[in-house]
């Protein structure tokens, strides 16, 4: 049985290499771009994930300000039109959420670790 599985995997890998070598999908290892040839056009994709990187940087700033209990830095990361949608469906304004954060920092209730999670992680 194991020998049969190894043979099947070898064939699958070998066939995959043949398909890629036909030029349908072309990538350059270590690069942030990928291109495909689709008929008479070339499709280029940015694989560098700039949006994810920007979100991770912002979450890191929020986490650092929270760890330091730096209210000024934390609120500086928010815009005047900032809103929060709570788990129970309420929507809080900038002022309401700022008051909540101030209360939490004063009470010492911000010792949690903050991380950016993506559903593929």
TORNU-369899 format. One record per residue: residue number from 1; residue in one letter; x, y, z of N, C-alpha, C in turn. Coordinates in Angstrom, 3 decimals. Example, Ala and Ser with C-alpha at 12.3 -4.5 7.8 and 13.67 -1.06 7.14 Angstrom:
+-----+----+----------+----------+----------+----------+----------+----------+----------+----------+----------+
!   i ! aa !     n_px !     n_py !     n_pz !    ca_px !    ca_py !    ca_pz !     c_px !     c_py !     c_pz !
+-----+----+----------+----------+----------+----------+----------+----------+----------+----------+----------+
!   1 !  A !   13.190 !   -5.690 !    7.800 !   12.300 !   -4.500 !    7.800 !   13.200 !   -3.300 !    7.800 !
!   2 !  S !   12.850 !   -2.250 !    7.080 !   13.670 !   -1.060 !    7.140 !   12.900 !    0.030 !    7.870 !
+-----+----+----------+----------+----------+----------+----------+----------+----------+----------+----------+
end
This chain:
+-----+----+----------+----------+----------+----------+----------+----------+----------+----------+----------+
!   i ! aa !     n_px !     n_py !     n_pz !    ca_px !    ca_py !    ca_pz !     c_px !     c_py !     c_pz !
+-----+----+----------+----------+----------+----------+----------+----------+----------+----------+----------+
!   1 !  X !    0.822 !   -1.201 !    0.000 !    0.000 !    0.000 !    0.000 !    0.862 !    1.260 !    0.000 !
!   2 !  X !    1.898 !    1.303 !    0.881 !    2.778 !    2.466 !    0.926 !    3.499 !    2.672 !   -0.398 !
!   3 !  X !    3.893 !    1.551 !   -1.040 !    4.582 !    1.646 !   -2.323 !    3.652 !    2.259 !   -3.369 !
!   4 !  X !    2.388 !    1.884 !   -3.340 !    1.401 !    2.418 !   -4.268 !    1.219 !    3.924 !   -4.060 !
!   5 !  X !    1.188 !    4.350 !   -2.801 !    1.046 !    5.777 !   -2.494 !    2.267 !    6.543 !   -2.991 !
!   6 !  X !    3.473 !    5.987 !   -2.781 !    4.695 !    6.654 !   -3.250 !    4.701 !    6.783 !   -4.768 !
!   7 !  X !    4.262 !    5.752 !   -5.457 !    4.212 !    5.796 !   -6.922 !    3.225 !    6.869 !   -7.376 !
!   8 !  X !    2.062 !    6.919 !   -6.733 !    1.050 !    7.916 !   -7.093 !    1.571 !    9.329 !   -6.851 !
!   9 !  X !    2.238 !    9.539 !   -5.723 !    2.797 !   10.862 !   -5.431 !    3.886 !   11.240 !   -6.420 !
!  10 !  X !    4.726 !   10.276 !   -6.783 !    5.787 !   10.531 !   -7.755 !    5.190 !   10.937 !   -9.093 !
!  11 !  X !    4.159 !   10.228 !   -9.521 !    3.495 !   10.574 !  -10.778 !    2.839 !   11.948 !  -10.700 !
!  12 !  X !    2.197 !   12.233 !   -9.575 !    1.526 !   13.525 !   -9.415 !    2.523 !   14.668 !   -9.471 !
!  13 !  X !    3.637 !   14.522 !   -8.778 !    4.666 !   15.568 !   -8.788 !    5.272 !   15.695 !  -10.175 !
!  14 !  X !    5.529 !   14.576 !  -10.818 !    6.090 !   14.606 !  -12.165 !    5.160 !   15.274 !  -13.159 !
!  15 !  X !    3.873 !   14.982 !  -13.083 !    2.892 !   15.597 !  -13.980 !    2.759 !   17.082 !  -13.706 !
!  16 !  X !    2.800 !   17.467 !  -12.451 !    2.695 !   18.881 !  -12.101 !    3.853 !   19.652 !  -12.701 !
!  17 !  X !    5.048 !   19.085 !  -12.620 !    6.218 !   19.745 !  -13.199 !    6.073 !   19.917 !  -14.696 !
!  18 !  X !    5.488 !   18.929 !  -15.372 !    5.288 !   19.020 !  -16.812 !    4.310 !   20.122 !  -17.166 !
!  19 !  X !    3.255 !   20.257 !  -16.400 !    2.258 !   21.297 !  -16.668 !    2.876 !   22.672 !  -16.502 !
!  20 !  X !    3.622 !   22.859 !  -15.436 !    4.245 !   24.159 !  -15.188 !    5.239 !   24.478 !  -16.281 !
!  21 !  X !    5.975 !   23.477 !  -16.751 !    6.979 !   23.737 !  -17.770 !    6.363 !   24.102 !  -19.114 !
!  22 !  X !    5.079 !   23.859 !  -19.301 !    4.418 !   24.242 !  -20.539 !    4.186 !   25.745 !  -20.627 !
!  23 !  X !    4.407 !   26.473 !  -19.529 !    4.290 !   27.920 !  -19.576 !    2.949 !   28.459 !  -19.132 !
!  24 !  X !    2.087 !   27.634 !  -18.604 !    0.786 !   28.119 !  -18.160 !    0.901 !   28.972 !  -16.902 !
!  25 !  X !    1.732 !   28.560 !  -15.960 !    1.952 !   29.319 !  -14.736 !    3.447 !   29.515 !  -14.603 !
!  26 !  X !    3.869 !   30.763 !  -14.505 !    5.291 !   31.032 !  -14.392 !    5.530 !   31.907 !  -13.177 !
!  27 !  X !    6.475 !   31.512 !  -12.357 !    6.824 !   32.312 !  -11.190 !    8.330 !   32.407 !  -11.092 !
!  28 !  X !    8.781 !   33.418 !  -10.405 !   10.196 !   33.559 !  -10.123 !   10.367 !   33.361 !   -8.631 !
!  29 !  X !   11.110 !   32.358 !   -8.203 !   11.255 !   32.096 !   -6.770 !   11.776 !   33.315 !   -6.014 !
!  30 !  X !   11.174 !   33.569 !   -4.849 !   11.624 !   34.667 !   -4.003 !   11.089 !   36.020 !   -4.421 !
!  31 !  X !   10.297 !   36.084 !   -5.436 !    9.759 !   37.367 !   -5.906 !    8.349 !   37.566 !   -5.376 !
!  32 !  X !    7.922 !   38.814 !   -5.374 !    6.596 !   39.155 !   -4.872 !    5.561 !   39.271 !   -5.984 !
!  33 !  X !    5.904 !   38.790 !   -7.161 !    4.973 !   38.865 !   -8.281 !    4.849 !   37.499 !   -8.939 !
!  34 !  X !    3.699 !   37.275 !   -9.530 !    3.430 !   36.019 !  -10.217 !    2.715 !   36.387 !  -11.508 !
!  35 !  X !    3.042 !   35.733 !  -12.579 !    2.296 !   35.991 !  -13.796 !    1.876 !   34.691 !  -14.448 !
!  36 !  X !    0.736 !   34.800 !  -15.136 !    0.170 !   33.669 !  -15.856 !   -0.071 !   34.108 !  -17.289 !
!  37 !  X !    0.072 !   33.174 !  -18.195 !   -0.279 !   33.417 !  -19.586 !   -1.654 !   32.814 !  -19.795 !
!  38 !  X !   -2.623 !   33.679 !  -20.120 !   -3.996 !   33.225 !  -20.353 !   -4.360 !   33.580 !  -21.792 !
!  39 !  X !   -4.252 !   32.593 !  -22.642 !   -4.555 !   32.844 !  -24.046 !   -3.543 !   33.811 !  -24.641 !
!  40 !  X !   -4.041 !   34.971 !  -25.093 !   -3.154 !   35.957 !  -25.710 !   -2.779 !   37.094 !  -24.763 !
!  41 !  X !   -3.028 !   36.936 !  -23.466 !   -2.685 !   38.001 !  -22.520 !   -1.899 !   37.441 !  -21.342 !
!  42 !  X !   -1.143 !   38.332 !  -20.727 !   -0.350 !   37.978 !  -19.554 !   -0.971 !   38.671 !  -18.350 !
!  43 !  X !   -1.239 !   37.919 !  -17.289 !   -1.829 !   38.459 !  -16.068 !   -0.745 !   38.490 !  -15.000 !
!  44 !  X !   -0.477 !   39.680 !  -14.467 !    0.532 !   39.868 !  -13.432 !   -0.160 !   40.096 !  -12.099 !
!  45 !  X !    0.264 !   39.368 !  -11.066 !   -0.323 !   39.516 !   -9.730 !    0.742 !   39.928 !   -8.735 !
!  46 !  X !    0.371 !   40.857 !   -7.871 !    1.249 !   41.283 !   -6.786 !    1.025 !   40.337 !   -5.617 !
!  47 !  X !    2.026 !   39.550 !   -5.273 !    1.916 !   38.575 !   -4.188 !    2.575 !   39.075 !   -2.897 !
!  48 !  X !    2.942 !   40.354 !   -2.854 !    3.662 !   40.883 !   -1.691 !    2.748 !   41.166 !   -0.505 !
!  49 !  X !    1.446 !   41.126 !   -0.703 !    0.455 !   41.347 !    0.352 !    0.632 !   42.702 !    1.042 !
!  50 !  X !    0.599 !   43.795 !    0.277 !    0.807 !   45.114 !    0.885 !   -0.279 !   45.483 !    1.889 !
!  51 !  X !   -1.510 !   45.084 !    1.658 !   -2.592 !   45.412 !    2.588 !   -2.398 !   44.679 !    3.916 !
!  52 !  X !   -2.059 !   43.412 !    3.841 !   -1.823 !   42.659 !    5.073 !   -0.657 !   43.258 !    5.852 !
!  53 !  X !    0.423 !   43.615 !    5.151 !    1.582 !   44.204 !    5.813 !    1.204 !   45.511 !    6.504 !
!  54 !  X !    0.397 !   46.342 !    5.840 !   -0.046 !   47.609 !    6.436 !   -0.908 !   47.361 !    7.674 !
!  55 !  X !   -1.800 !   46.378 !    7.599 !   -2.640 !   46.046 !    8.758 !   -1.805 !   45.510 !    9.920 !
!  56 !  X !   -0.842 !   44.648 !    9.616 !    0.016 !   44.109 !   10.673 !    0.822 !   45.209 !   11.351 !
!  57 !  X !    1.312 !   46.174 !   10.556 !    2.059 !   47.297 !   11.129 !    1.167 !   48.127 !   12.047 !
!  58 !  X !   -0.063 !   48.371 !   11.613 !   -0.993 !   49.154 !   12.432 !   -1.343 !   48.415 !   13.727 !
!  59 !  X !   -1.602 !   47.107 !   13.627 !   -1.893 !   46.318 !   14.829 !   -0.698 !   46.307 !   15.780 !
!  60 !  X !    0.517 !   46.272 !   15.234 !    1.716 !   46.301 !   16.086 !    1.803 !   47.627 !   16.844 !
!  61 !  X !    1.464 !   48.729 !   16.177 !    1.461 !   50.041 !   16.847 !    0.410 !   50.078 !   17.959 !
!  62 !  X !   -0.761 !   49.538 !   17.668 !   -1.833 !   49.497 !   18.677 !   -1.398 !   48.641 !   19.865 !
!  63 !  X !   -0.815 !   47.476 !   19.582 !   -0.372 !   46.576 !   20.651 !    0.704 !   47.234 !   21.506 !
!  64 !  X !    1.657 !   47.918 !   20.868 !    2.739 !   48.577 !   21.612 !    2.194 !   49.694 !   22.500 !
!  65 !  X !    1.313 !   50.523 !   21.947 !    0.715 !   51.607 !   22.742 !   -0.108 !   51.039 !   23.893 !
!  66 !  X !   -0.784 !   49.931 !   23.655 !   -1.586 !   49.295 !   24.702 !   -0.690 !   48.736 !   25.801 !
!  67 !  X !    0.392 !   48.046 !   25.405 !    1.327 !   47.497 !   26.395 !    1.937 !   48.593 !   27.265 !
!  68 !  X !    2.257 !   49.725 !   26.628 !    2.870 !   50.843 !   27.359 !    1.832 !   51.672 !   28.112 !
!  69 !  X !    0.556 !   51.347 !   27.874 !   -0.560 !   52.107 !   28.463 !   -0.438 !   53.587 !   28.107 !
!  70 !  X !   -0.085 !   53.818 !   26.840 !    0.123 !   55.163 !   26.307 !   -1.155 !   55.623 !   25.609 !
!  71 !  X !   -2.012 !   56.295 !   26.359 !   -3.310 !   56.724 !   25.848 !   -3.169 !   57.682 !   24.671 !
!  72 !  X !   -2.225 !   58.615 !   24.758 !   -2.033 !   59.602 !   23.684 !   -1.663 !   58.896 !   22.379 !
!  73 !  X !   -0.707 !   57.972 !   22.444 !   -0.293 !   57.241 !   21.241 !   -1.425 !   56.378 !   20.700 !
!  74 !  X !   -2.162 !   55.758 !   21.593 !   -3.262 !   54.891 !   21.183 !   -4.351 !   55.678 !   20.464 !
!  75 !  X !   -4.731 !   56.810 !   21.018 !   -5.782 !   57.618 !   20.397 !   -5.288 !   58.326 !   19.136 !
!  76 !  X !   -3.982 !   58.561 !   19.034 !   -3.428 !   59.184 !   17.828 !   -3.544 !   58.268 !   16.612 !
!  77 !  X !   -3.703 !   56.983 !   16.844 !   -3.844 !   56.026 !   15.746 !   -5.263 !   55.991 !   15.183 !
!  78 !  X !   -6.167 !   56.713 !   15.810 !   -7.571 !   56.731 !   15.384 !   -7.894 !   58.042 !   14.679 !
!  79 !  X !   -8.811 !   57.961 !   13.745 !   -9.280 !   59.159 !   13.049 !  -10.536 !   59.675 !   13.739 !
!  80 !  X !  -10.901 !   60.943 !   13.516 !  -12.096 !   61.496 !   14.166 !  -13.389 !   60.743 !   13.836 !
!  81 !  X !  -13.438 !   60.086 !   12.678 !  -14.647 !   59.342 !   12.304 !  -14.569 !   57.866 !   12.719 !
!  82 !  X !  -13.612 !   57.532 !   13.578 !  -13.422 !   56.168 !   14.079 !  -14.678 !   55.682 !   14.794 !
!  83 !  X !  -15.085 !   54.454 !   14.511 !  -16.203 !   53.827 !   15.221 !  -15.821 !   52.403 !   15.597 !
!  84 !  X !  -16.502 !   51.878 !   16.602 !  -16.298 !   50.503 !   17.052 !  -17.639 !   49.797 !   17.008 !
!  85 !  X !  -17.654 !   48.622 !   16.426 !  -18.851 !   47.782 !   16.433 !  -18.614 !   46.713 !   17.493 !
!  86 !  X !  -19.383 !   46.750 !   18.577 !  -19.186 !   45.814 !   19.680 !  -19.824 !   44.465 !   19.373 !
!  87 !  X !  -19.495 !   43.483 !   20.180 !  -20.016 !   42.125 !   19.982 !  -21.534 !   42.064 !   20.098 !
!  88 !  X !  -22.124 !   42.976 !   20.890 !  -23.583 !   42.949 !   21.045 !  -24.294 !   43.848 !   20.032 !
!  89 !  X !  -23.554 !   44.363 !   19.039 !  -24.171 !   45.120 !   17.960 !  -24.182 !   46.630 !   18.127 !
!  90 !  X !  -23.730 !   47.132 !   19.266 !  -23.687 !   48.582 !   19.464 !  -22.586 !   49.191 !   18.600 !
!  91 !  X !  -22.785 !   50.435 !   18.199 !  -21.749 !   51.179 !   17.500 !  -21.323 !   52.335 !   18.386 !
!  92 !  X !  -20.026 !   52.387 !   18.699 !  -19.489 !   53.443 !   19.547 !  -18.773 !   54.476 !   18.692 !
!  93 !  X !  -18.908 !   55.728 !   19.073 !  -18.208 !   56.823 !   18.403 !  -16.762 !   56.887 !   18.892 !
!  94 !  X !  -15.987 !   57.770 !   18.295 !  -14.609 !   58.002 !   18.732 !  -14.588 !   58.375 !   20.210 !
!  95 !  X !  -15.461 !   59.303 !   20.596 !  -15.483 !   59.788 !   21.979 !  -15.828 !   58.666 !   22.964 !
!  96 !  X !  -16.847 !   57.881 !   22.628 !  -17.252 !   56.782 !   23.506 !  -16.125 !   55.756 !   23.650 !
!  97 !  X !  -15.512 !   55.393 !   22.527 !  -14.433 !   54.403 !   22.589 !  -13.207 !   54.969 !   23.305 !
!  98 !  X !  -12.936 !   56.266 !   23.144 !  -11.810 !   56.899 !   23.846 !  -12.048 !   56.874 !   25.352 !
!  99 !  X !  -13.272 !   57.173 !   25.773 !  -13.606 !   57.115 !   27.201 !  -13.429 !   55.698 !   27.744 !
! 100 !  X !  -13.840 !   54.712 !   26.958 !  -13.711 !   53.313 !   27.373 !  -12.237 !   52.933 !   27.544 !
! 101 !  X !  -11.409 !   53.329 !   26.570 !   -9.978 !   53.023 !   26.635 !   -9.341 !   53.702 !   27.843 !
! 102 !  X !   -9.705 !   54.960 !   28.083 !   -9.175 !   55.686 !   29.250 !   -9.521 !   54.944 !   30.536 !
! 103 !  X !  -10.766 !   54.506 !   30.643 !  -11.213 !   53.775 !   31.832 !  -10.433 !   52.471 !   31.991 !
! 104 !  X !  -10.242 !   51.743 !   30.900 !   -9.509 !   50.472 !   30.952 !   -8.055 !   50.683 !   31.360 !
! 105 !  X !   -7.422 !   51.701 !   30.796 !   -6.021 !   51.966 !   31.137 !   -5.892 !   52.353 !   32.603 !
! 106 !  X !   -6.780 !   53.215 !   33.069 !   -6.736 !   53.628 !   34.482 !   -6.980 !   52.448 !   35.423 !
! 107 !  X !   -7.833 !   51.522 !   34.998 !   -8.153 !   50.361 !   35.841 !   -7.115 !   49.245 !   35.705 !
! 108 !  X !   -6.177 !   49.411 !   34.768 !   -5.164 !   48.374 !   34.558 !   -5.700 !   47.149 !   33.858 !
! 109 !  X !   -6.738 !   47.317 !   33.063 !   -7.402 !   46.185 !   32.414 !   -6.950 !   45.987 !   30.972 !
! 110 !  X !   -5.711 !   46.351 !   30.655 !   -5.242 !   46.219 !   29.276 !   -3.977 !   45.365 !   29.198 !
! 111 !  X !   -3.916 !   44.324 !   29.976 !   -2.730 !   43.476 !   30.017 !   -2.780 !   42.332 !   29.011 !
! 112 !  X !   -3.794 !   42.312 !   28.171 !   -3.920 !   41.238 !   27.188 !   -2.925 !   41.431 !   26.054 !
! 113 !  X !   -2.562 !   40.317 !   25.423 !   -1.691 !   40.382 !   24.259 !   -2.553 !   40.617 !   23.028 !
! 114 !  X !   -2.143 !   41.544 !   22.192 !   -2.883 !   41.843 !   20.974 !   -2.101 !   41.328 !   19.782 !
! 115 !  X !   -2.782 !   40.646 !   18.864 !   -2.149 !   40.131 !   17.664 !   -3.099 !   40.294 !   16.493 !
! 116 !  X !   -2.522 !   40.334 !   15.310 !   -3.293 !   40.334 !   14.085 !   -3.423 !   38.886 !   13.633 !
! 117 !  X !   -4.648 !   38.411 !   13.498 !   -4.881 !   37.050 !   13.028 !   -5.596 !   37.100 !   11.697 !
! 118 !  X !   -5.250 !   36.192 !   10.847 !   -5.900 !   36.056 !    9.556 !   -6.483 !   34.659 !    9.515 !
! 119 !  X !   -7.596 !   34.495 !    8.882 !   -8.258 !   33.190 !    8.919 !   -7.419 !   32.077 !    8.301 !
! 120 !  X !   -6.404 !   32.406 !    7.494 !   -5.534 !   31.377 !    6.918 !   -4.382 !   31.007 !    7.837 !
! 121 !  X !   -4.194 !   31.738 !    8.962 !   -3.072 !   31.483 !    9.882 !   -3.306 !   30.253 !   10.711 !
+-----+----+----------+----------+----------+----------+----------+----------+----------+----------+----------+
end
